[in-house]
Amino acid sequence: MFALEGSVAMTGALVRWLRDNLGIISNAREIEQLALSVKDNSGVYFVPPFSELYAPHWGSDARCVILGITGDVNKGHLARAVLEAIAFQTRQVLEAMKKETQMQVQTLKV
């Protein structure tokens, strides 16, 4: 048995950004309810590196990108896009681990 580590560093920072910089939520617990207030992300996608891109791509010059904003997008769509970005980045780390080891991850501790 062995352990692998993959850094998904922007998870808390993304939620804090929605709270502190945009004022979309007043506390972290509100993000789930807000994200569930919409049926989908309405085509909004969030690439989260505020300072650099972490695992599995690594890039110190990467910057955050939000794509797909239209006049119909609301704060629920942004909250959902943030949570989906966290999930997607976690999935990418798990896929990279599987590719490198040829093994399926059995346990994920967060």
C-alpha positions in Angstrom: 0.0 0.0 0.0 1.2 3.5 -0.7 -0.2 7.1 -0.8 -0.3 9.7 -3.5 -0.8 13.4 -3.1 -2.3 15.8 -5.5 -2.7 19.5 -4.6 -6.1 21.1 -5.4 -5.1 24.4 -3.7 -7.7 26.8 -4.8 -10.8 25.3 -3.3 -11.1 27.5 -0.2 -9.7 30.5 -2.0 -12.4 30.3 -4.6 -15.2 30.3 -2.0 -13.5 33.1 -0.1 -13.2 35.1 -3.3 -17.0 34.8 -3.9 -17.6 35.9 -0.3 -15.0 38.6 0.2 -14.3 40.0 -3.2 -17.7 39.7 -5.0 -20.1 39.6 -2.0 -22.1 36.8 -3.7 -22.3 34.8 -0.4 -21.9 36.0 3.1 -20.5 32.7 4.5 -19.0 29.6 2.9 -22.0 27.4 3.8 -24.2 29.4 1.5 -22.4 28.4 -1.7 -24.1 25.0 -2.0 -27.6 26.3 -1.7 -26.9 29.1 -4.1 -25.4 26.6 -6.6 -28.4 24.4 -6.3 -30.7 27.3 -7.0 -30.0 26.9 -10.8 -30.5 23.8 -12.9 -27.0 24.0 -14.5 -24.1 26.3 -15.0 -25.7 28.0 -18.0 -22.5 27.6 -20.0 -20.3 29.3 -17.4 -16.9 27.7 -16.8 -14.3 28.8 -14.3 -10.6 28.0 -14.5 -9.5 28.7 -11.0 -5.8 29.6 -10.7 -5.6 33.1 -9.1 -1.8 32.9 -8.7 -0.7 29.7 -10.4 -2.0 26.4 -11.8 -1.6 23.4 -9.5 -1.8 19.7 -10.1 -1.8 18.0 -12.5 -0.8 20.8 -14.9 1.5 23.1 -12.9 2.1 26.6 -14.3 3.3 29.6 -12.3 2.1 32.1 -14.8 -1.5 30.9 -15.2 -4.4 33.2 -14.3 -8.1 32.8 -13.5 -10.5 32.7 -16.4 -14.3 32.8 -16.4 -16.0 31.9 -19.7 -19.5 31.9 -21.0 -21.0 34.8 -19.1 -24.2 36.2 -20.8 -26.9 38.5 -19.7 -28.9 35.6 -18.3 -26.1 34.5 -15.9 -26.7 35.1 -12.2 -24.8 34.5 -9.0 -26.2 31.0 -8.8 -24.5 30.1 -12.0 -21.2 31.6 -10.8 -21.4 29.6 -7.6 -22.2 26.5 -9.5 -19.3 27.1 -11.9 -16.9 27.5 -8.9 -18.0 24.3 -7.3 -17.8 22.4 -10.7 -14.3 23.8 -11.2 -13.2 22.4 -7.8 -14.8 19.0 -8.7 -13.2 19.0 -12.2 -9.7 19.8 -10.8 -10.1 17.0 -8.3 -11.1 14.6 -11.1 -8.0 15.7 -13.1 -5.7 14.9 -10.2 -7.3 11.5 -9.7 -7.1 10.7 -13.5 -3.4 11.7 -13.4 -2.8 9.4 -10.5 -4.5 6.5 -12.3 -2.5 7.2 -15.5 0.8 7.2 -13.6 0.2 4.2 -11.4 -2.2 2.1 -13.6 -4.3 1.7 -10.4 -7.7 3.0 -9.4 -7.7 5.3 -6.4 -9.6 3.5 -3.6 -9.8 6.1 -0.9 -9.9 9.9 -1.1 -9.2 12.0 2.0 -10.0 15.6 1.9 
